Amino acid sequence: MPGMETTPTADLPAARPSLPAFRADPAQGRLFRASRVVRSTDVTAAGRLRFDALARYLQQAAEDDLTDAGWAEPYTWLVRRTAVAIRGYPAHRERVTLRTFCSGTGPRWAERTTTVAGPAGDLMQATAVWVAVDRAEGGPVPLGEAFHQRYGPAASGRRVSARLSHPAPPAAAAGRPWPLRTADFDTAGHVNNSIHWAAVEDVLPGLGWLPACAEIEYHRPILPGDEPLLVSAPETGRLSVWLCGGGRQRLASAVLHPAGG
C-alpha cells in the first residue's frame, strides 16, 4: 500500500572491516552541491541504491553543475571510465547529498569526483573520466581556456590518464544476449552509461556479497543495431563483467570487489 511500506535490509551490507579512502573536497575552486531523495525507482527490491541509479545521480549532478556555472560548453562529454569506492549504500527514502568537483585534467578529458553522503556521513565516492567530444565531428577536442578558468583551480594541476586497463573476457566465460530498448539511447545516439551499470546489477544477485569498489570502462559506444552479449566471470573476491559485440569485441567492462577483496 503506497505510503506504508518499510525498507527491507536483506541485501544491505553489514559494517565493513575497512573503509575505502575518499578524496577530500578541494581546498580551492568550484565545488557544486545537490541533494535528492532515494526513490523506489532507484533501489533493489531489498531497498539499496542500484548502480544504474547512482550513475544517473552522477550525470545529473554534473549537468546541474554546468548549468549553475552558466557555461554553454562548446562540446559534449562522453564518459571513459568510472570508479566507485563504497562505504555503504544509500537506502530507499533516504535523503542524500552530492558534492562534485573537477579533480584532474588531461589534454582532452577531465576527471570529476562526486561524493554521495547520507545522514550519517559519506557513503560513496565516484571518480569519472569524461572526454570532451566535438558535437559535429565526434572526435576529442581540447578543453579550452574557459573550462580551465571555471574548473581548473579545484583540480590544482593534477593530471589524469584516459587509458583503459581491463582485460578481455576469457573465451570460456559464459554469456547471454543483452537486448537493447529505444529508451536505452541518449542524446548522443549511444546507449547511456547508466544502462551499462544496469547490466552489472543483473549479475550481482547470488554472489553473496556487495561491492566495496567497482570500476567500469567504456571501450566503444553501443549503437542502434548492436546486439550486445552480457558476459560474466565470478571469482573468489572478484566479479568481472563485459558487454561484448560481434566476435566478443569489448563494448564495456566492469570489475567489482567486496570489502577486503
Rosetta blueprint (number, residue, H / E / L):
1 M L
2 P L
3 G L
4 M L
5 E L
6 T L
7 T L
8 P L
9 T L
10 A L
11 D L
12 L L
13 P L
14 A L
15 A L
16 R L
17 P L
18 S L
19 L L
20 P L
21 A L
22 F L
23 R L
24 A L
25 D L
26 P L
27 A L
28 Q L
29 G L
30 R L
31 L L
32 F E
33 R E
34 A E
35 S E
36 R E
37 V E
38 V L
39 R L
40 S H
41 T H
42 D H
43 V E
44 T L
45 A L
46 A L
47 G L
48 R E
49 L E
50 R L
51 F H
52 D H
53 A H
54 L H
55 A H
56 R H
57 Y H
58 L H
59 Q H
60 Q H
61 A H
62 A H
63 E H
64 D H
65 D H
66 L H
67 T H
68 D H
69 A H
70 G L
71 W L
72 A L
73 E L
74 P L
75 Y L
76 T E
77 W E
78 L E
79 V E
80 R E
81 R E
82 T E
83 A E
84 V E
85 A E
86 I E
87 R L
88 G L
89 Y L
90 P L
91 A E
92 H L
93 R L
94 E L
95 R E
96 V E
97 T E
98 L E
99 R E
100 T E
101 F E
102 C E
103 S E
104 G E
105 T E
106 G L
107 P L
108 R L
109 W E
110 A E
111 E E
112 R E
113 T E
114 T E
115 T E
116 V E
117 A E
118 G E
119 P L
120 A L
121 G E
122 D E
123 L E
124 M E
125 Q E
126 A E
127 T E
128 A E
129 V E
130 W E
131 V E
132 A E
133 V E
134 D L
135 R L
136 A L
137 E L
138 G L
139 G L
140 P E
141 V L
142 P L
143 L L
144 G L
145 E H
146 A H
147 F H
148 H H
149 Q H
150 R H
151 Y H
152 G H
153 P H
154 A H
155 A H
156 S L
157 G L
158 R L
159 R E
160 V L
161 S L
162 A L
163 R L
164 L L
165 S L
166 H L
167 P L
168 A L
169 P L
170 P L
171 A L
172 A L
173 A L
174 A E
175 G E
176 R E
177 P E
178 W L
179 P L
180 L L
181 R L
182 T H
183 A H
184 D H
185 F E
186 D L
187 T L
188 A L
189 G L
190 H L
191 V E
192 N L
193 N H
194 S H
195 I H
196 H H
197 W H
198 A H
199 A H
200 V H
201 E H
202 D L
203 V L
204 L L
205 P L
206 G L
207 L L
208 G L
209 W L
210 L L
211 P L
212 A L
213 C E
214 A E
215 E E
216 I E
217 E E
218 Y E
219 H L
220 R L
221 P L
222 I L
223 L L
224 P L
225 G L
226 D L
227 E L
228 P L
229 L E
230 L E
231 V E
232 S E
233 A E
234 P E
235 E E
236 T L
237 G L
238 R E
239 L E
240 S E
241 V E
242 W E
243 L E
244 C E
245 G L
246 G H
247 G H
248 R H
249 Q L
250 R E
251 L E
252 A E
253 S E
254 A E
255 V E
256 L E
257 H E
258 P L
259 A L
260 G L
261 G L
